[in-house]
């Protein structure tokens, strides 16, 4: 587009390149006498010339914002319209009408200001009333909390009733207001729809109607219509128009209860401004809006000013006020806690060890404060370090909290069950332990009672396992016997037997008398506080002397009845089966005196007598039920092992459904081989059993680790032994058929340790030898001791390839003898000094090349060449060394006997004097 197009200020276009000159006045359809007031669109045309020679005329419209005359321009606008009306045949406003319209405008401004002031006063009054109500309710709440619980409940009920009534009243008022608004809307619609009656309206009047949607500007409302009409009065308060007035206003008294006046300008008629054209007029009068006294809820429609100022009459509900008060109360409590005005005392659980961070978290305190308290106590610890329970308890007490100490062993609390009531106890069979020296006939005596042959199956004819049996006496009563080994290595088995017994039968051979293991059995029985019955066995053998046995027992405070004591003694013969009935009668009599009872109607508790690892059945535990009844399917915890009982077997291998008190049985289903002598108990579920088992296994591992550390000693001691090279050891890996035998062998071999050779037991377990055992022995250069077990085929082949020594035994004597030989083989031979003789120095010769030579006379023994010598001066050793030369005259000799003279020279020592004595000795090797 070129620059040849120009636009005038009045909107016309003036082309600069040969275009036709347009008219100076613009073309319009508006009347000539009408001004441009209110005109929003300017139209015109523009001719566009292009560089290629063509041109184009374009119609252009400029839209302006609509501007309404206000203030002083209002009358001018009215005059303009009046002039247009006059030009069209209407009349102009008189001075009186203009003055009246001005008064009306002033009255409306004043009414608007009064209405704004009234609303502001109402808002302040509502806010003051709400604040006063809130304070009153807060004071009432504080007073109610200080009263008793019953008074508080009563006030709560009253408050609930008041709230219910208030809500009902508010609901009723809302319904009334809703109905009033509905009636008002219906009246307005009816008033709009009703036609105007010319008889009730005087000419020259103005009818004012309430706005429907918005508040129109004053200038727009002040424009007079072309045809004056008479103001309509509401039906509720009819009034006749006064003569000579064209505008009628409501009196201030008509605004009862704060009623708002809304008026709408009269609708003008169209038709090009015809002076006498028909016009339809509708006037509406808003009905007065009734607002209840003190009610600040909104009613009716909201105008623009009320929406802008926010005075829409909306107030908060009771639930909202209640939530706000709760939030304020919680915030106040939190602030009091933060300012340490209220200190909360907590129950702090303190275990055996706890980190500083965890302790601070449980006390809800800062870590820095806890660390500061520890520093005051002299303990330097960071947040991640652990402190002991005693220190943590002091910290908790310093912070003012309550301490609750717990330990890992608390998992075992309550597994023993409750004490039995006397009315629940029932008689049970006595548990009798047979004890005595080895080869005194204990097992043979039990075989005679059971009519079985257990001793025939024992290796070497001696008992090496603990056994439990139940025998039915001829009277029908049952007796439980526990057979213990008599060998000195099975001390722990005898101790276990004595700890679970009611009566101890001390078997003493009539031809052998009291032996060391007999004395040990007496000590175990006294430690268990169990009564003793002496069974003098082998009375059928020649040379048997029962009286000698009774005499020897006196020295151990065992006084039999035959000698005026209270200990029963029975003479029996297991081989001839004589005196067995008297032994059973004595046992039953002693049990009757003890009045043995137990409660069978409870969970089972007892002791593990023996345990082993069976190849086909897995871990097998021999247990003695002491309380309750053990049933198939029960969950048991035996020592550090647990499991569900899959089978219950008696001493003859028969299946049982349950086992009552004092009954020895074998159980299957335990996860591992429990330790012999460990207690077993039935628990309620497998989770509790697993928890107890894991705790006990951790305790066992900690003890083993502590034992190994103690055996190694300190680092300095270990380094000293390594440098000296005198620390030797014999490493053993023990595999046995039962747990008791493994313990006995481990105890026996450890007693054979030497001061120069230590014995280290890598593992003492039950079961056959496996490949893992071979690998462990290979890594530790150990010897495998197999007691009544064998190695698998794979383990045997691996042992041959790796060169691991496996030694099989069936008698514990042989184990002890072989281990003793191993220890002796590693003990270094000892050197002992052997005295040879004395030689007295009578003269000292000084030889140039040799040095000083002592001329000596052998006064005692002999002197050998190369022997050790000590030089004594006034019976004090001043030198110790070796002879470098020994001569007789000029010849070198090997030795010089007593009574002869010789020449001696010392290696590296020349301080020789006449009268000194030379002591000669030599070192000889003594095998270990």
C-alpha positions in Angstrom: 0.0 0.0 0.0 1.3 3.4 -1.0 1.4 6.5 1.2 -1.1 8.5 -1.0 -4.1 7.8 1.2 -4.9 10.3 4.0 -7.6 10.4 6.5 -9.3 13.5 7.8 -10.2 14.0 11.4 -13.9 13.7 10.7 -13.4 10.2 9.2 -13.4 11.1 5.4 -10.7 9.9 3.0 -8.8 12.3 0.7 -6.8 10.5 -2.1 -3.7 12.2 -3.1 -3.3 10.6 -6.6 -6.1 11.9 -8.9 -8.9 10.5 -6.7 -12.3 12.2 -6.6 -12.8 14.7 -3.9 -15.4 13.3 -1.4 -17.9 15.5 0.4 -16.8 17.4 3.4 -19.7 16.1 5.5 -20.0 12.4 6.2 -23.0 10.3 5.1 -25.3 9.0 7.9 -28.9 7.8 8.4 -29.1 9.6 11.8 -31.3 12.7 12.0 -29.5 15.9 11.3 -30.3 17.5 14.7 -29.0 14.5 16.7 -25.5 14.7 18.1 -22.9 12.0 18.1 -23.4 11.3 21.8 -23.5 7.6 22.4 -22.3 6.7 18.9 -19.9 3.8 19.1 -19.0 3.2 15.4 -17.3 5.5 12.8 -17.6 4.3 9.2 -15.6 5.4 6.1 -13.8 4.2 3.0 -10.2 4.1 2.1 -8.7 3.8 -1.4 -5.6 1.8 -1.6 -3.1 2.3 -4.4 -0.6 -0.4 -5.2 2.8 -0.2 -6.9 1.6 -2.3 -9.9 -0.9 0.4 -10.8 -4.1 -1.0 -9.4 -6.2 0.5 -6.6 -8.9 -0.7 -4.3 -11.6 0.9 -2.1 -11.9 -0.6 1.4 -14.7 0.2 3.9 -13.3 0.9 7.4 -15.2 0.9 10.7 -13.7 2.2 13.9 -15.5 1.0 17.1 -15.4 3.2 20.1 -16.3 2.4 23.7 -19.8 3.5 24.6 -19.7 6.6 26.8 -22.7 7.6 28.9 -23.0 11.2 30.1 -22.9 11.6 33.8 -22.7 14.5 36.3 -23.0 17.8 34.7 -23.3 16.2 31.3 -26.6 14.7 32.3 -28.7 17.7 31.7 -26.8 18.5 28.5 -27.6 15.0 27.2 -31.2 15.5 28.2 -31.3 18.8 26.4 -29.9 17.2 23.3 -32.5 14.5 23.4 -35.0 17.2 24.2 -34.0 19.2 21.2 -34.2 16.0 19.1 -37.6 15.4 20.5 -38.6 19.0 19.9 -37.5 18.8 16.3 -39.6 15.7 16.0 -42.7 17.3 17.5 -42.1 16.7 21.4 -41.9 19.3 24.2 -38.8 20.4 26.2 -38.3 20.1 30.0 -39.2 23.1 32.0 -37.1 24.6 34.8 -39.3 23.1 37.4 -39.0 19.7 36.0 -35.2 20.0 35.8 -35.1 21.1 39.5 -37.3 18.2 40.5 -35.1 15.8 38.7 -32.1 17.3 40.4 -33.7 16.8 43.8 -34.5 13.3 43.0 -30.9 12.6 42.0 -29.7 14.1 45.3 -32.2 12.1 47.3 -31.1 8.9 45.6 -27.4 9.6 46.4 -28.3 10.3 50.0 -30.4 7.2 50.3 -27.5 5.2 48.8 -25.1 6.7 51.4 -27.5 5.9 54.2 -27.9 2.4 53.0 -24.1 1.9 52.9 -23.8 3.3 56.4 -26.6 1.0 57.7 -25.0 -2.1 56.2 -21.6 -1.2 57.6 -23.2 -0.8 61.1 -25.0 -4.1 60.7 -21.7 -5.8 59.7 -20.0 -4.4 62.8 -22.8 -5.4 65.0 -22.8 -8.9 63.6 -19.0 -9.3 64.0 -19.2 -7.9 67.6 -22.0 -10.3 68.4 -20.1 -13.3 66.9 -17.0 -12.3 68.8 -18.9 -11.9 72.0 -20.6 -15.3 71.5 -17.2 -16.9 70.8 -15.7 -15.5 74.0 -18.8 -16.5 76.0 -18.7 -20.0 74.6 -14.9 -20.3 75.3 -15.4 -19.2 78.9 -18.2 -21.7 79.3 -16.0 -24.5 77.9 -13.2 -23.7 80.3 -15.6 -23.6 83.2 -17.2 -26.9 82.1 -13.8 -28.7 82.0 -13.1 -27.7 85.6 -16.2 -29.3 86.9 -16.8 -33.0 87.7 -17.6 -35.6 85.0 -21.3 -35.7 85.8 -21.7 -32.0 85.6 -19.8 -32.0 82.3 -22.1 -34.6 80.9 -25.2 -32.7 82.0 -23.9 -29.5 80.4 -23.1 -31.4 77.3 -26.7 -32.7 77.1 -28.0 -29.1 77.6 -25.7 -27.7 75.0 -26.8 -30.4 72.6 -30.5 -29.4 73.2 -29.7 -25.8 72.7 -27.9 -26.4 69.5 -30.7 -28.5 68.2 -33.2 -25.8 69.0 -31.0 -23.1 67.4 -30.6 -25.2 64.3 -34.4 -25.8 64.2 -35.0 -22.0 64.6 -32.5 -21.1 61.9 -34.0 -23.7 59.6 -37.5 -22.3 60.2 -36.2 -18.8 59.5 -34.5 -19.9 56.3 -37.8 -21.5 55.2 -39.7 -18.3 56.0 -37.2 -16.2 54.1 -37.3 -18.6 51.2 -41.1 -18.4 51.1 -41.0 -14.6 51.4 -38.5 -14.3 48.5 -40.7 -16.6 46.4 -43.7 -14.5 47.1 -41.8 -11.3 46.3 -40.7 -12.8 42.9 -44.2 -13.8 42.1 -45.5 -10.3 42.9 -42.8 -8.7 40.8 -43.7 -10.9 37.8 -47.3 -10.1 38.2 -46.6 -6.4 38.4 -44.5 -6.6 35.3 -47.1 -8.5 33.4 -50.0 -6.2 34.4 -50.8 -3.4 31.7 -50.9 0.2 32.8 -54.3 1.8 33.5 -54.6 5.4 32.1 -57.2 6.2 34.6 -55.0 5.6 37.6 -52.1 7.5 36.1 -51.8 11.3 35.5 -50.0 12.7 32.6 -46.7 14.3 33.2 -45.7 11.7 35.9 -42.7 9.4 35.9 -43.0 5.7 36.9 -39.9 4.2 38.7 -39.4 0.4 38.7 -36.9 -1.7 40.6 -34.0 -3.1 38.6 -34.1 -6.7 37.7 -30.5 -7.7 37.4 -28.1 -4.7 38.0 -28.0 -1.2 39.4 -28.0 1.2 36.5 -25.9 4.5 36.5 -27.6 7.6 37.8 -27.2 9.5 34.5 -29.0 6.7 32.7 -31.8 6.5 35.2 -32.2 10.3 35.1 -33.2 10.4 31.4 -36.8 11.3 31.0 -38.9 9.3 28.6 -40.5 10.9 25.5 -44.0 10.4 26.9 -44.4 11.2 30.6 -46.3 8.6 32.6 -47.6 8.6 36.2 -45.7 6.9 39.0 -47.4 3.7 40.2 -48.0 3.2 43.9 -47.7 -0.2 45.5 -50.9 -2.0 46.4 -49.9 -2.3 50.1 -49.8 1.6 50.5 -51.8 3.3 47.8 -51.5 7.1 47.4 -52.9 9.6 44.9 -50.4 11.7 42.9 -50.2 15.3 43.9 -51.2 17.8 41.2 -48.5 19.6 39.3 -45.8 17.0 40.1 -44.3 14.7 37.6 -42.1 12.5 39.9 -43.2 10.9 43.2 -40.7 9.4 45.8 -41.3 7.1 48.7 -41.2 8.6 52.2 -38.4 7.4 54.4 -41.0 5.8 56.7 -41.9 3.4 54.0 -38.5 1.7 54.4 -39.5 -0.3 57.5 -37.0 -2.9 58.7 -34.2 -1.7 56.4 -36.1 -2.3 53.1 -34.2 -1.6 50.0 -35.7 0.5 47.1 -35.0 -0.7 43.6 -36.3 1.2 40.7 -35.8 0.6 37.0 -36.1 3.3 34.2 -39.2 3.3 32.1 -38.9 1.4 28.9 -39.0 3.7 25.9 -41.0 3.0 22.9 -39.4 2.7 19.5 -40.6 3.8 16.0 -38.2 6.5 15.0 -39.1 8.9 17.7 -42.8 9.4 16.8 -44.4 11.9 19.2 -47.8 10.2 19.5 -46.7 6.5 19.0 -48.2 3.9 21.4 -46.0 2.9 24.2 -46.3 -0.2 26.5 -45.3 0.6 30.1 -44.7 -1.9 32.9 -44.1 -0.9 36.4 -43.1 -3.2 39.2 -42.9 -2.4 42.9 -40.6 -4.7 45.0 -42.3 -6.1 48.1 -40.6 -5.1 51.4 -37.9 -7.7 52.5 -38.4 -8.7 56.0 -35.3 -9.5 57.9 -35.5 -11.1 61.4 -34.0 -9.2 64.2 -30.4 -10.2 64.8 -30.3 -12.7 61.9 -27.4 -12.0 59.6 -28.1 -14.7 57.0 -28.5 -13.5 53.4 -31.8 -13.3 51.7 -33.0 -12.2 48.3 -30.7 -11.3 45.4 -27.3 -9.8 45.7 -26.6 -6.5 43.9 -23.2 -5.5 42.4 -22.2 -3.2 45.2 -22.9 -5.8 47.9 -20.9 -8.4 46.0 -18.0 -5.9 45.6 -18.0 -4.8 49.2 -18.4 -8.4 50.4 -21.5 -7.6 52.5 -23.7 -10.4 51.2 -25.0 -11.3 54.6 -23.2 -14.7 54.7 -22.1 -16.0 58.2 -20.2 -19.1 59.3 -22.0 -22.2 60.4 -21.7 -23.7 63.9 -19.7 -26.6 62.6 -17.1 -24.3 61.0 -16.8 -22.3 64.3 -16.4 -25.5 66.2 -13.6 -26.7 63.9 -11.8 -23.4 64.2 -11.9 -23.5 68.0 -10.6 -27.1 68.0 -7.7 -26.0 65.7 -6.9 -23.1 68.0 -7.0 -25.3 71.1 -4.6 -27.9 69.5 -2.3 -25.1 68.4 -2.2 -23.7 71.9 -1.4 -27.1 73.4 1.4 -27.5 70.9 2.9 -24.2 71.7 2.8 -25.0 75.5 4.6 -28.3 74.8 7.2 -26.5 72.6 7.9 -23.9 75.3 8.4 -26.7 77.9 5.6 -25.4 80.0 4.1 -29.0 80.1 6.6 -31.9 80.2 5.2 -35.3 79.0 6.4 -38.3 81.0 6.8 -41.3 78.8 7.5 -45.0 79.4 10.8 -45.6 77.7 11.7 -49.2 76.9 15.5 -49.7 77.4 17.0 -53.0 76.1 20.5 -54.3 77.0 22.1 -52.2 74.3 20.7 -49.2 72.5 22.0 -46.5 70.1 22.0 -42.9 71.2 19.7 -41.9 68.2 17.2 -44.6 69.1 17.2 -43.6 72.8 16.6 -39.9 71.8 13.8 -41.0 69.5 12.1 -43.0 72.2 12.3 -40.1 74.6 11.1 -37.6 71.9 14.2 -35.5 72.7 16.9 -34.0 70.5 20.0 -36.1 69.9 22.2 -33.2 70.9 20.6 -33.0 74.4 21.2 -36.8 74.9 24.8 -36.5 73.8 25.3 -33.5 76.1 24.0 -35.6 79.0 26.3 -38.4 78.1 29.3 -36.1 78.0 28.4 -34.8 81.5 28.6 -38.5 82.7 32.0 -38.9 81.0 30.7 -41.0 78.1 31.8 -39.9 74.6 29.4 -41.4 72.1 27.9 -40.3 68.8 24.4 -40.8 67.6 25.1 -44.1 65.9 27.1 -45.6 68.7 25.5 -48.0 71.2 25.5 -47.6 75.0 24.7 -50.2 77.6 21.3 -50.4 79.3 22.5 -49.1 82.7 23.8 -45.9 81.1 20.7 -45.5 79.1 18.6 -45.9 82.2 20.5 -43.1 83.9 19.9 -40.8 80.9 16.1 -41.6 80.9 15.8 -40.9 84.6 17.7 -37.6 84.1 15.2 -36.6 81.5 12.3 -37.3 83.8 10.8 -40.3 82.1 9.9 -43.8 83.4 12.3 -46.7 82.6 11.1 -50.1 81.5 14.1 -52.5 81.2 13.8 -55.4 78.8 16.3 -58.0 77.7 16.6 -60.5 74.9 16.0 -63.3 77.4 12.5 -61.9 78.0 11.3 -64.2 75.2 11.7 -67.1 77.6 9.4 -65.5 80.2 6.2 -67.5 80.6 7.2 -70.7 78.8 7.4 -72.7 82.1 3.7 -72.3 82.6 1.8 -71.6 85.8 2.0 -73.4 89.2 -0.3 -76.3 89.5 -3.2 -76.2 92.0 -3.1 -79.0 94.7 -6.5 -80.3 93.6 -5.2 -80.8 90.0 -2.2 -83.0 91.1 -2.4 -86.8 90.7 0.0 -89.6 91.8 2.8 -90.4 89.3 5.4 -93.1 89.0 8.8 -92.6 90.7 11.8 -91.8 88.6 14.8 -94.0 89.8 18.4 -93.4 88.7 20.8 -96.4 89.0 24.3 -95.2 89.7 27.6 -96.8 90.7 31.1 -97.7 89.7 31.8 -99.2 86.3 31.3 -103.0 86.1 29.4 -103.2 89.3 26.3 -104.6 87.6 24.0 -101.7 87.1 22.7 -102.6 83.6 22.5 -106.3 84.5 20.3 -105.4 87.5 18.0 -103.4 85.2 18.0 -106.2 82.7 16.9 -108.5 85.4 14.1 -106.1 86.4 13.0 -105.6 82.7 13.6 -109.2 81.6 15.8 -107.8 78.8 19.4 -108.0 77.8 20.8 -104.5 77.3 24.3 -105.1 78.6 24.9 -107.8 76.0 24.7 -105.2 73.3 27.2 -102.8 74.9 30.7 -102.7 73.5 33.3 -104.0 75.9 30.6 -105.1 78.3 30.3 -101.6 79.9 27.4 -99.1 79.5 28.3 -96.1 77.5 24.9 -94.7 76.9 22.2 -93.4 79.3 19.0 -95.3 79.0 15.5 -94.8 80.4 13.0 -97.6 80.9 9.6 -98.1 82.6 9.0 -101.3 84.6 5.6 -102.5 86.0 6.0 -104.1 89.4 4.0 -107.2 90.4 1.8 -105.0 92.4 0.8 -103.2 89.2 2.6 -99.9 90.0 5.1 -98.5 87.5 8.7 -97.5 88.1 10.8 -95.4 85.7 14.5 -96.4 85.7 17.3 -94.3 84.3 20.6 -96.2 83.7 23.8 -94.1 83.8 27.3 -95.1 82.7 29.8 -95.8 85.5 32.9 -94.9 83.6 34.7 -91.8 84.9 34.3 -90.1 81.5 30.5 -90.0 81.8 30.3 -87.6 84.8 27.9 -85.3 82.9 25.6 -88.2 82.3 25.5 -89.1 85.9 24.9 -85.5 86.9 21.9 -85.3 84.4 20.5 -88.6 85.8 20.7 -87.3 89.4 19.1 -84.0 88.5 15.9 -85.5 87.2 15.5 -88.4 89.6 13.3 -88.9 92.7 15.3 -91.8 94.1 18.9 -92.9 93.6 19.8 -96.6 93.7 23.5 -96.9 94.5 24.8 -100.2 93.2 27.9 -101.4 94.9 29.6 -104.8 94.1 30.0 -106.9 97.3 33.4 -108.2 96.1 34.8 -104.8 95.1 33.5 -102.3 97.6 33.3 -98.5 97.3 35.2 -97.2 94.3 35.9 -93.7 92.9 32.8 -93.5 90.7 30.7 -94.8 93.7 31.9 -91.8 95.7 31.1 -89.5 92.8 27.6 -90.9 92.5 27.1 -90.3 96.3 28.1 -86.6 95.7 25.7 -86.3 92.8 22.8 -87.8 94.8 23.5 -85.4 97.7 23.7 -82.4 95.4 20.3 -83.4 94.0 18.9 -83.9 97.5 17.6 -87.3 96.5 17.1 -90.2 98.9 19.6 -93.1 98.4 18.8 -96.9 98.4 22.0 -99.0 98.5 21.8 -102.2 96.4 24.7 -104.5 97.3 25.1 -106.6 94.1 27.0 -109.8 93.3 26.4 -111.4 96.7 26.5 -114.8 94.9 30.2 -114.4 94.0 32.8 -116.1 96.2 34.6 -113.6 98.4 31.6 -111.2 98.6 31.5 -109.2 101.8 28.4 -107.0 102.1 29.5 -105.9 105.6 32.7 -104.4 104.2 30.6 -102.3 101.8 28.5 -101.0 104.7 31.6 -100.1 106.7 33.1 -98.2 103.7 29.9 -96.3 103.2 30.1 -94.9 106.7 33.1 -92.8 105.7 30.9 -91.1 103.2 28.1 -90.4 105.6 25.9 -93.2 104.3 24.5 -95.1 107.3 22.3 -98.1 106.4 19.4 -99.4 108.4 21.3 -102.5 109.4 23.7 -100.2 111.3 21.1 -97.9 112.8 20.7 -95.4 110.0 17.9 -94.4 107.7 19.3 -95.6 104.4 17.8 -98.8 103.0 20.2 -101.4 101.8 19.1 -104.5 99.8 21.3 -107.5 98.9 20.6 -108.5 95.4 22.1 -110.7 92.7 21.4 -109.7 89.1 22.7 -113.0 87.8 20.7 -115.2 90.1 17.7 -112.8 90.2 17.5 -112.8 93.9 16.4 -109.8 96.0 14.7 -108.0 93.1 11.3 -108.0 94.7 12.7 -106.5 97.9 14.4 -103.8 95.8 11.1 -102.9 94.1 9.3 -102.8 97.4 11.9 -100.5 98.9 11.6 -98.2 95.9 7.8 -98.1 96.1 8.0 -97.5 99.8 10.4 -94.6 99.4 8.1 -93.1 96.6 5.1 -93.4 98.9 6.9 -91.5 101.6 7.8 -88.8 99.0 4.1 -88.5 97.9 5.0 -87.9 94.2 2.3 -86.1 92.3 2.0 -84.2 89.0 -0.7 -82.5 86.9 -1.3 -84.5 83.7 -3.9 -81.9 82.3 -1.5 -79.2 81.2 1.2 -78.6 78.6 4.1 -81.0 78.8 7.5 -80.1 80.4 10.5 -82.3 80.9 14.1 -83.0 80.3 16.1 -84.3 77.3 17.9 -87.4 78.6 19.8 -88.3 75.4 19.7 -87.4 71.8 21.1 -88.8 68.6 21.0 -88.5 64.8 19.3 -91.4 63.2 20.1 -92.0 59.5 16.5 -92.9 58.6 14.5 -90.9 61.1 16.6 -87.8 61.6 17.1 -86.2 65.0 15.8 -88.4 67.8 15.5 -87.1 71.4 15.0 -89.3 74.5 13.0 -87.2 76.9 11.5 -87.7 80.3 8.1 -86.0 80.8 7.9 -84.4 84.2 4.7 -82.4 84.0 1.6 -82.5 81.8 1.0 -84.8 78.8 3.1 -84.8 75.6 0.9 -85.5 72.6 1.6 -86.1 68.9 1.5 -82.8 67.0 2.7 -80.6 69.9 5.2 -77.9 69.2 8.2 -78.4 71.5 11.3 -76.3 72.3 14.2 -78.5 73.4 17.3 -76.5 74.3 18.3 -74.5 71.2 16.2 -76.7 68.9 12.4 -76.8 68.2 10.0 -78.8 66.1 6.6 -80.4 65.9 6.3 -83.9 67.4 5.7 -86.4 64.5 6.0 -89.6 66.6 6.1 -90.7 70.2 7.8 -94.0 70.9 8.3 -95.9 74.2 11.4 -97.7 75.3 10.5 -100.8 73.3 9.8 -98.9 70.1 6.0 -98.9 70.2 4.0 -96.0 68.8 2.1 -93.9 71.4 -0.4 -91.1 71.1 0.6 -89.4 74.3 2.9 -89.7 77.2 2.1 -88.7 80.8 4.2 -87.6 83.7 7.3 -89.8 84.7 7.2 -91.6 81.3 10.4 -91.8 79.2 9.8 -91.6 75.4 11.5 -90.9 72.2 10.2 -88.1 70.0 10.8 -87.4 66.3 10.4 -84.2 64.4 12.9 -81.9 66.1 14.8 -79.7 63.6 18.2 -80.6 65.1 19.9 -82.7 67.8 19.2 -81.0 71.1 21.7 -81.0 73.9 21.5 -83.7 76.5 20.2 -82.5 79.8 18.4 -79.5 78.2 14.8 -78.8 79.3 12.0 -79.2 76.8 8.6 -77.5 76.9 5.5 -77.3 74.7 4.7 -73.9 73.4 1.5 -72.5 71.8 2.7 -71.9 68.2 5.7 -72.3 65.9 6.5 -68.5 65.9 7.1 -68.5 69.6 9.2 -71.7 69.3 11.3 -70.2 66.5 11.9 -67.0 68.4 13.1 -68.9 71.6 15.3 -71.2 69.5 17.0 -68.4 67.7 17.7 -66.6 70.9 19.3 -69.7 72.5 21.4 -70.3 69.4 22.8 -66.8 69.6 23.7 -67.3 73.2 25.5 -70.5 72.4 27.5 -68.8 69.6 28.5 -65.9 71.8 29.8 -68.3 74.4 31.8 -70.3 71.9 33.3 -67.1 70.5 34.2 -65.9 74.0 35.8 -69.3 74.8 37.9 -69.2 71.6 39.1 -65.6 72.4 40.0 -66.6 75.9 41.9 -69.6 74.7 43.9 -67.6 72.3 44.8 -65.1 75.0 46.0 -61.6 74.3 47.7 -60.5 71.1 51.1 -60.2 72.9 50.8 -63.7 74.3 49.9 -65.1 71.0 52.9 -63.3 69.3 55.2 -64.5 72.0 54.2 -68.1 71.5 54.6 -67.9 67.8 58.1 -66.4 68.1 59.1 -69.0 70.6 57.7 -71.8 68.5 56.7 -73.8 71.6 52.9 -73.7 71.0 51.8 -77.0 69.7 48.3 -78.5 69.6 46.4 -81.6 68.7 43.2 -80.8 66.8 40.3 -83.3 67.0 36.9 -83.6 65.4 34.6 -85.8 67.4 31.7 -87.7 65.9 29.6 -89.9 68.1 26.4 -91.9 68.0 24.7 -90.0 70.8 25.1 -86.5 72.3 26.1 -87.7 75.7 29.0 -89.8 74.3 30.3 -86.8 72.3 30.3 -84.6 75.4 32.0 -87.3 77.4 34.8 -87.8 74.8 35.3 -84.1 74.5 35.7 -83.7 78.3 38.0 -86.7 78.5 40.4 -85.6 75.7 40.6 -82.0 77.0 41.8 -83.4 80.4 44.8 -84.9 78.6 46.2 -81.5 77.5 49.9 -80.8 78.3 51.5 -77.6 79.2 53.3 -77.6 75.8 50.6 -79.3 73.7 47.1 -78.0 73.7 44.1 -80.1 72.6 41.6 -78.3 70.5 38.2 -79.9 69.8 36.9 -78.4 66.5 33.4 -79.9 66.8 31.7 -82.6 68.9 28.5 -83.7 67.3 26.4 -86.7 66.5 25.8 -88.5 63.2 27.9 -90.1 60.5 31.0 -88.6 59.1 30.2 -86.5 56.0 32.3 -84.7 53.4 32.0 -81.4 55.2 33.7 -83.0 58.3 36.5 -84.2 56.1 37.0 -80.7 54.6 37.0 -79.1 58.1 39.6 -81.6 59.3 41.7 -81.0 56.3 41.7 -77.2 56.7 42.6 -77.5 60.4 45.0 -80.5 60.1 42.8 -82.4 62.6 42.2 -86.1 63.4 38.6 -87.4 63.2 37.6 -89.5 66.2 34.6 -91.6 65.2 32.8 -93.2 68.2 30.3 -95.9 67.1 29.8 -94.2 63.8 31.1 -94.6 60.3 32.0 -92.4 57.3 29.9 -92.3 54.2 31.4 -93.6 50.9 32.0 -90.2 49.5 33.6 -89.0 52.8 35.8 -92.0 53.0 37.1 -91.5 49.4 37.7 -87.8 50.0 39.6 -88.6 53.2 41.9 -91.0 51.3 42.6 -88.3 48.6 43.2 -85.5 51.2 45.1 -87.6 53.6 42.8 -87.1 56.6 43.2 -89.6 59.4 39.9 -91.2 60.6 40.1 -93.4 63.7 37.2 -95.6 64.7 36.5 -96.5 68.3 33.8 -98.3 70.2 35.2 -98.1 73.8 36.1 -94.8 75.4 39.3 -96.3 77.0 40.9 -96.6 73.6 40.0 -93.0 72.7 41.7 -91.7 75.8 44.8 -93.9 75.3 45.3 -92.9 71.7 44.9 -89.2 72.3 47.4 -89.4 75.2 49.9 -90.9 72.9 49.3 -88.2 70.3 50.0 -85.5 73.0 53.1 -87.2 74.2 54.4 -87.5 70.6 54.2 -83.7 70.2 55.8 -82.9 73.6 59.5 -81.9 73.0 62.1 -84.0 74.9 63.5 -82.5 78.1 67.1 -81.8 78.9 68.4 -82.5 82.3 71.8 -81.4 83.8 74.1 -84.3 85.0 76.9 -83.5 87.5 80.3 -84.8 86.5 82.8 -83.6 89.1 85.0 -80.8 90.7 88.5 -79.7 89.9 90.6 -77.3 92.1 92.9 -74.8 90.4 96.3 -75.0 92.0 98.4 -72.9 89.6 97.7 -70.6 86.6 100.1 -70.7 83.6 100.2 -67.9 81.0 100.9 -69.2 77.5 101.5 -66.8 74.8 99.4 -68.2 72.0 96.8 -70.0 74.1 96.3 -67.6 77.0 95.9 -68.6 80.6 95.8 -72.3 81.4 94.7 -73.6 84.8 96.6 -76.5 86.3 93.9 -78.4 88.2 93.6 -81.4 90.5 90.4 -83.5 90.1 89.0 -83.7 93.6 85.6 -85.4 92.8 84.1 -87.3 89.8 85.7 -86.7 86.5 86.3 -84.0 83.9 85.3 -84.5 80.3 86.4 -82.5 77.2 83.6 -80.3 75.8 81.5 -80.4 79.0 79.9 -77.5 80.6 81.8 -75.7 83.4 81.1 -73.2 86.1 83.9 -71.3 87.8 83.3 -71.0 91.6 85.1 -68.4 93.7 84.4 -68.6 97.3 81.3 -70.8 96.4 79.9 -68.1 94.1 79.5 -68.7 90.4 81.4 -66.1 88.5 81.5 -67.7 85.1 79.6 -70.4 83.2 80.8 -71.7 79.9 82.6 -74.6 78.2 86.0 -76.2 78.2 88.2 -75.4 75.2 91.1 -77.7 76.0 91.7 -80.6 78.4 95.3 -81.9 78.6 97.2 -84.4 80.5 100.8 -83.3 80.4 101.2 -82.4 76.7 98.6 -84.7 75.3 94.9 -84.0 74.7 92.7 -86.4 76.5 88.9 -87.0 76.5 88.5 -87.2 80.3 90.5 -87.1 83.5 89.4 -89.1 86.5 89.6 -88.3 90.2 93.0 -88.0 91.8 94.8 -86.9 88.6 96.1 -83.6 87.5 95.2 -81.9 84.3 95.3 -78.6 82.4 92.1 -76.7 81.6 91.5 -73.7 79.4 88.1 -71.9 79.2 86.7 -70.6 76.0 86.7 -66.8 76.0 87.6 -66.3 79.7 91.0 -65.7 81.3 90.2 -64.4 84.8 91.6 -67.5 86.6 93.0 -67.5 90.1 94.6 -70.0 92.3 92.1 -71.6 94.7 89.1 -71.4 92.4 86.9 -74.5 91.9 85.7 -75.7 88.5 82.3 -77.5 88.5 81.9 -79.8 85.5 78.5 -81.0 84.2 76.8 -82.2 81.0 73.2 -82.1 79.6 71.3 -85.3 78.9 68.0 -85.7 76.9 65.1 -87.3 78.7 62.3 -88.5 76.4 58.7 -87.3 77.2 
